[in-house]
Amino acid sequence: MAKKKKTLDYTEHLCACIVEGMQENKARDIVVLDLRALSSAVCDFFVICHGDSSTQVDGITNAVTRFTRKQMKEKPWRTEGERNSEWVLLDYIDVVAHIFYKEARQFYEIEELWADGIRTDYPTIN
């Protein structure tokens, strides 16, 4: 059974919570791509970041999951890639979080694949 689409305000708030969860664990180079204007988009937002180690990728993944559950009572509909911690995908239906290991992010260049989206960069918090 397909999950109902959330309202725009809810989706934007979920996106902001994901960013905050990433920042909580010192994720690097956080980018939000607003894909709502693209007819071929699979969701409304991509939230992308990377960690400098597989341990940090795991930590960011756990922080995002905890933060969205605590703040919004929301958990990912599906999670992929946790086993190798090179590219973890947290699918919240309307918002998809991509948490990369640094080298994997450089290899896949996902921001370039969706370059038509509206890009917002967030500073790395140390």
GIDAQUI-V63485 format. One record per residue. RES is the residue in one letter. SS is DSSP state (H for helix, E for strand, C for the rest). PSI is psi as a letter, one per 20 degrees, with the letter a starting at -180 (999 if undefined). D_LAST is the distance of its C-alpha to the last C-alpha in whole Angstrom. Layout:
RES|SS|PSI|D_LAST, RES|SS|PSI|D_LAST
This chain:
M|C|p|41, A|C|q|39, K|C|q|36, K|C|q|37, K|C|p|35, K|C|r|33, T|C|r|33, L|H|g|31, D|H|g|29, Y|H|g|28, T|H|g|27, E|H|h|25, H|H|g|23, L|H|g|23, C|H|g|21, A|H|h|19, C|H|h|18, I|H|g|17, V|H|g|15, E|H|h|13, G|H|h|14, M|H|g|12, Q|H|h|9, E|H|h|10, N|C|k|9, K|C|l|6, A|C|q|9, R|E|q|9, D|E|m|12, I|E|p|13, V|E|p|16, V|E|p|19, L|E|o|23, D|E|o|25, L|C|j|28, R|C|h|31, A|C|i|33, L|C|p|34, S|C|h|37, S|C|j|36, A|C|q|32, V|C|i|32, C|C|a|30, D|C|h|29, F|E|q|25, F|E|p|23, V|E|p|19, I|E|p|18, C|E|r|14, H|E|r|14, G|E|r|13, D|C|i|13, S|C|r|16, S|H|h|18, T|H|g|17, Q|H|h|14, V|H|g|16, D|H|g|18, G|H|g|15, I|H|g|14, T|H|g|18, N|H|h|18, A|H|g|16, V|H|g|17, T|H|g|21, R|H|g|20, F|H|g|19, T|H|h|21, R|H|g|24, K|H|g|23, Q|H|h|23, M|H|j|25, K|C|k|27, E|C|p|27, K|C|q|26, P|C|p|27, W|C|h|30, R|E|q|29, T|E|p|27, E|E|q|27, G|C|j|26, E|C|h|25, R|C|g|27, N|C|i|25, S|C|k|22, E|C|h|22, W|E|o|22, V|E|p|22, L|E|p|24, L|E|o|24, D|E|o|27, Y|C|k|27, I|C|f|30, D|C|i|29, V|E|p|25, V|E|p|24, A|E|p|21, H|E|o|20, I|E|o|18, F|E|q|18, Y|E|q|18, K|H|g|17, E|H|h|20, A|H|h|22, R|H|g|20, Q|H|h|21, F|H|g|25, Y|H|h|25, E|C|l|24, I|H|h|24, E|H|h|23, E|H|h|26, L|H|h|28, W|C|k|28, A|C|i|27, D|C|i|30, G|C|r|27, I|E|p|26, R|E|p|22, T|E|p|19, D|E|q|16, Y|E|q|12, P|C|q|9, T|C|p|6, I|C|p|4, N|C|999|0
